[in-house]
Amino acid sequence: MSTEHPPSSATWVAGKTLCIFSAFTYGLLTALIDVLDPHHLRNPGWPGHARFHLLWLISGGALGALTSMYLFWTATPRSLARIRTGALLGSLHIGGFFLAALFKNAAGAEFDADGRVLFGFLPPAMLHLMISAALLLAGVSLCHKKGAAT
């Protein structure tokens, strides 16, 4: 018989909530921004093929985020694998952004069409995805946290 306890109900709910909110921010909010921002999908200066690839990326990210949100929403302490799978999907999407950031100079890419930065050095997209990653990590950590079961 195991002496480990599942996370408390409040901790579990808080963890799931953070995971769901993270998936919304990295997948659905990002998709909305990319569709509405005139420098992205609706940019008339981009070739149609480039817009197709962006639409593909937006769609894949949104579908992955919706899948993660479903997994997070339906997870229970007994089905912790759902949290892990949803977090893996999110990590792949977020990790893809940071990999692109690492190789952006080699590809001649830029973070922002207008050169916008926060605090004098931080591209808004970098802050956005860093926050999404932190929310996901915090949520998963809370779902794994051991405590008194309630």
HELIX and SHEET records of a PDB file:
HELIX    1   1 SER A    9  ALA A   23  1                                  15    
HELIX    2   2 PHE A   24  LEU A   29  3                                   6    
HELIX    3   3 THR A   30  LEU A   36  1                                   7    
HELIX    4   4 GLY A   48  THR A   74  1                                  27    
HELIX    5   5 PRO A   77  SER A   79  5                                   3    
HELIX    6   6 LEU A   80  LEU A  102  1                                  23    
HELIX    7   7 LYS A  104  ALA A  107  1                                   4    
HELIX    8   8 PRO A  124  HIS A  144  1                                  21    
END                                                                             
